[in-house]
């Protein structure tokens, strides 16, 4: 992962405020690191001039409003893939 994408996990206050694009990417990156590259596609989040996010994964892109941690996880599960540990298998098994 490039150094610009390496971010600490969102802090607990992130559950109540909109994530930054890097924090949003870190949610997915953490799952990919834990469960392996096939667990989820990489996600790229860009803050647009109008304050919206552009979210890109695989061959798709969507414009969405910035989200809290809970809203982001729900959006990812619905649009990209499950983040639930029970739905993913670690690469260590």
C-alpha positions as a LaTeX table, in Angstrom:
\begin{tabular}{lrrr}
\hline
Residue & $x$ (\AA) & $y$ (\AA) & $z$ (\AA) \\
\hline
Unk1 & 0.00 & 0.00 & 0.00 \\
Unk2 & 1.46 & 3.41 & $-0.88$ \\
Unk3 & 2.47 & 5.55 & 2.11 \\
Unk4 & $-0.22$ & 8.13 & 1.26 \\
Unk5 & $-2.91$ & 5.46 & 1.82 \\
Unk6 & $-1.49$ & 4.21 & 5.13 \\
Unk7 & $-3.78$ & 5.65 & 7.77 \\
Unk8 & $-4.57$ & 4.70 & 11.31 \\
Unk9 & $-8.00$ & 3.27 & 11.98 \\
Unk10 & $-10.76$ & 5.83 & 12.41 \\
Unk11 & $-11.05$ & 7.05 & 15.99 \\
Unk12 & $-14.23$ & 6.41 & 18.03 \\
Unk13 & $-15.39$ & 9.98 & 17.39 \\
Unk14 & $-15.56$ & 9.06 & 13.70 \\
Unk15 & $-18.79$ & 7.18 & 14.43 \\
Unk16 & $-20.43$ & 10.56 & 15.03 \\
Unk17 & $-18.78$ & 12.67 & 12.32 \\
Unk18 & $-18.17$ & 12.27 & 8.61 \\
Unk19 & $-15.01$ & 10.33 & 7.80 \\
Unk20 & $-12.23$ & 11.81 & 5.73 \\
Unk21 & $-11.62$ & 10.07 & 2.40 \\
Unk22 & $-8.44$ & 8.47 & 3.85 \\
Unk23 & $-10.33$ & 7.16 & 6.89 \\
Unk24 & $-12.98$ & 5.71 & 4.57 \\
Unk25 & $-10.29$ & 3.93 & 2.54 \\
Unk26 & $-8.65$ & 2.67 & 5.74 \\
Unk27 & $-11.85$ & 0.80 & 6.69 \\
Unk28 & $-11.57$ & $-1.26$ & 3.50 \\
Unk29 & $-7.77$ & $-1.51$ & 3.62 \\
Unk30 & $-7.91$ & $-2.98$ & 7.14 \\
Unk31 & $-10.26$ & $-5.75$ & 5.95 \\
Unk32 & $-8.09$ & $-6.46$ & 2.91 \\
Unk33 & $-4.97$ & $-6.68$ & 5.11 \\
Unk34 & $-6.73$ & $-8.97$ & 7.58 \\
Unk35 & $-8.56$ & $-11.26$ & 5.15 \\
Unk36 & $-6.41$ & $-11.04$ & 2.01 \\
Unk37 & $-6.60$ & $-9.29$ & $-1.35$ \\
Unk38 & $-9.60$ & $-11.28$ & $-2.58$ \\
Unk39 & $-11.81$ & $-10.37$ & 0.40 \\
Unk40 & $-12.92$ & $-7.02$ & $-1.02$ \\
Unk41 & $-11.89$ & $-4.90$ & $-3.97$ \\
Unk42 & $-9.71$ & $-1.91$ & $-3.21$ \\
Unk43 & $-11.72$ & 1.28 & $-2.82$ \\
Unk44 & $-10.56$ & 4.77 & $-3.71$ \\
Unk45 & $-12.36$ & 7.76 & $-2.17$ \\
Unk46 & $-11.85$ & 11.28 & $-3.52$ \\
Unk47 & $-13.29$ & 14.47 & $-2.05$ \\
Unk48 & $-14.82$ & 16.49 & $-4.87$ \\
Unk49 & $-14.95$ & 20.29 & $-5.10$ \\
Unk50 & $-18.65$ & 20.29 & $-4.18$ \\
Unk51 & $-18.00$ & 18.33 & $-0.96$ \\
Unk52 & $-19.29$ & 15.01 & $-2.31$ \\
Unk53 & $-17.16$ & 11.86 & $-2.43$ \\
Unk54 & $-16.35$ & 9.94 & $-5.57$ \\
Unk55 & $-15.97$ & 6.29 & $-4.64$ \\
Unk56 & $-14.24$ & 3.97 & $-7.13$ \\
Unk57 & $-13.83$ & 0.20 & $-6.98$ \\
Unk58 & $-13.21$ & $-2.32$ & $-9.72$ \\
Unk59 & $-14.79$ & $-0.76$ & $-12.83$ \\
Unk60 & $-17.46$ & 1.24 & $-10.98$ \\
Unk61 & $-17.70$ & 4.76 & $-9.59$ \\
Unk62 & $-20.37$ & 6.51 & $-7.54$ \\
Unk63 & $-20.86$ & 10.02 & $-6.17$ \\
Unk64 & $-22.08$ & 9.95 & $-2.60$ \\
Unk65 & $-22.19$ & 12.35 & 0.35 \\
Unk66 & $-19.51$ & 12.01 & 3.05 \\
Unk67 & $-20.59$ & 9.49 & 5.69 \\
Unk68 & $-20.09$ & 8.53 & 9.31 \\
Unk69 & $-18.33$ & 5.25 & 10.05 \\
Unk70 & $-21.59$ & 3.34 & 10.55 \\
Unk71 & $-23.18$ & 4.76 & 7.40 \\
Unk72 & $-20.00$ & 4.04 & 5.39 \\
Unk73 & $-19.87$ & 0.42 & 6.55 \\
Unk74 & $-23.54$ & $-0.05$ & 5.67 \\
Unk75 & $-23.02$ & 1.56 & 2.25 \\
Unk76 & $-19.98$ & $-0.65$ & 1.56 \\
Unk77 & $-21.86$ & $-3.80$ & 2.56 \\
Unk78 & $-24.71$ & $-2.93$ & 0.22 \\
Unk79 & $-22.66$ & $-1.70$ & $-2.75$ \\
Unk80 & $-19.18$ & $-3.24$ & $-2.61$ \\
Unk81 & $-19.16$ & $-6.32$ & $-0.38$ \\
Unk82 & $-19.64$ & $-7.51$ & 3.17 \\
Unk83 & $-17.32$ & $-6.23$ & 5.88 \\
Unk84 & $-18.56$ & $-8.82$ & 8.39 \\
Unk85 & $-15.82$ & $-11.09$ & 9.68 \\
Unk86 & $-18.19$ & $-14.07$ & 9.50 \\
Unk87 & $-18.56$ & $-13.51$ & 5.75 \\
Unk88 & $-14.80$ & $-13.36$ & 5.19 \\
Unk89 & $-12.09$ & $-15.97$ & 5.75 \\
Unk90 & $-8.62$ & $-15.06$ & 6.94 \\
Unk91 & $-5.67$ & $-15.92$ & 4.75 \\
Unk92 & $-4.09$ & $-17.57$ & 7.83 \\
Unk93 & $-6.52$ & $-20.54$ & 7.96 \\
\hline
\end{tabular}
